[in-house]
Amino acid sequence: MFHNHRRPHEFLFSLFTLGFGLWVALPTTSMATIAYEQIIRQASELQWGALFMLAGFGHGVSVLVNGSRWWTPITRAVASLILAGSYGTIAIGFWTSVPTSTAVYTFSTLTGGSVLAFVAAAYDSGVVWAKWRGTHA
């Protein structure tokens, strides 16, 4: 199933993100608690949902074709960086309003996962860059 068999967790993470984005974008109020107040001031639920859906989809596609196209590590890095910022924003929003909420831990963990995915993608981008420089020097 995977072009790069070393990245199944990263692919599953992208699926989770895509699903989270779909859930948030549903035409219901999923971010209704007081803890989401600061987060909703920054963007609507639909906007948050679209952001997570696009980043999750782009990240997943990049992981699936990883290694067969030069741009995949770069797209993985960009998507992971967007997710780290987005999940981090939500974690901070919860921490400032309800610091004992389990959402602080959950979204902080998702932020950490995004950072780890970014580090892996940045490393892979460096490998691609080094190969490109070696053939175009």
MOWOBEL-V687691 format. One line per field, one symbol per residue. ss: DSSP state (~ for helix, > for strand, _ for the rest). phi: phi as a letter, one per 30 degrees, with the letter a starting at -180 (. if undefined). A space follows every 50 residues. Layout:
ss: ???
phi: ???
//
This chain:
ss: ____~~~~~~~~~~~~~~~~~~~~~________~~~~~~~~~__~~~~~~ ~~~~~~~~~~~~~~_>__>__~~~~~~~~~~~~~~~~~~~~~~~~~~___ _~~~~~~~~~~~~~~~~~~~~~~~~~~~~~~~~~~__
phi: .cdcddcddddddddededddddddedbccccddddedddddadeddded edddddddddddddcejcbdddddddddddddddddddddddedddcbdc ddddddddddddddddddddddddddddddddddccd
//
